[in-house]
Amino acid sequence: MWKHKSRKDTKTPDHDVNLLLLGETGAGKSTLVNSISNYFKYSSFKKARKGKLDVLIPVCLNINGESKVFGKSDDNEVHEEGKSATQNVKVYLFPVKLQNRAFNLRLIDTPGLGDPRGMDQDNVHLGNILSYIATLKKLHGICIVLKENQTRFTKFVEYCLKQMLTRLDKSASQNIIFITTVVTEFKSKFSR
């Protein structure tokens, strides 16, 4: 757990776990939030396949060559060609109870880096992300989400990540994890 450079925040209790999701546009950050929501809802993958999936964040999936949107319409999510889907930082809180310890898992969903609208839009996104995390007492981890077939960042996304990370305390580098999203199972549920 590390403390980053920030102002004090009275809104986030000390016992909350705060995870920032970063990644390229279309990497699957919002889909990851939806998956974690269903992980907490169902005790097994078998039960999740039989049950009704929660879709907290509307997603657009290409299934058998056709685009389909799942979930309720949300002003923060735009499913238009040439735009990142997630427009602003949005927080999802999940109550967690482990043995005798209870806390909230706060997932911070962010707009994608490498926004098709260009570097000016990425700078707006980076400013919004930094403004939000500055309100937290602690940021426990940074999850960099990668597309399943991505072997390296584009120069532009690499630049954006460096811009973000250089504004945080150096200890942040000890709490970065890389997550690869795979949506093949999610697709198969809807393609039957």
Residue, then its C-alpha position, 0 to 999 in steps of 0.5 A: m500500500w502506498k500513499h500518492k501525492s494528493r490532498k486529503d479526502t474525507k469521502t473515502p474511508d481508510h479501509d477502502v481498497n482503491l484500484l485504478l484501471l488504465g489502458e488503451t481504448g477498447a482494452g476491456k476496462s469496463t468489461l472487467v468491472n462488469s466481470i468483477s461485479n458478476y464474480f461477487k454475485y455468483s459463487s461459480f462460473k456454472k451458476a453465472r452462465k445459468g443466471k442473469l448477468d449484471v451489466l453495470i457498464p453498457v458494453c458493445l460487443n462484436i458477436n458473429g460480425e454484428s455489434k450488440v450493446f448490452g446494459k442500460s443506456d448511460d451518458n458516460e458510455v458512448h458507443e460511436e465509431g471514433k470515440s472512446a466508450t467511457q467518457n469520464v472517470k467513474v467509480y464502482l464500489f463493491p462491499v467485500k467481507l473476508q473472514n472478520r474484515a469488511f471493506n469496499l473495493r473501489l474500482i476506478d474505471t477510466p477513459g481509454l488512452g489513445d482516444p481516437r479524437g487525439m492527444d488533446q482529448d487524452n490530456v483532458h482524460l489524464g487531467n480528469i483521472l489525476s483530479y479524481i485520484a488526488t481526492l483519495k487518501k490512498l491508491h492501492g494499485i494501478c491495473i493496466v489492462l491490455k487487449e488479449n493479443q497485445t504484445r506492446f503499447t503503441k508509442f502514443v499509449e506509452y506516452c500517455l502512461k508515462q505522463m500519468l505515472t510521472r505525476l505519481d509518487k515513485s512508490a506507485s511502480q511497486n503496485i502496478i499489475f498488468i491484466t489481459t482481458v479475454v472475452t471469448e467466454f462472455k461472447s459464447k454466452f450470447s451467441r447461442 
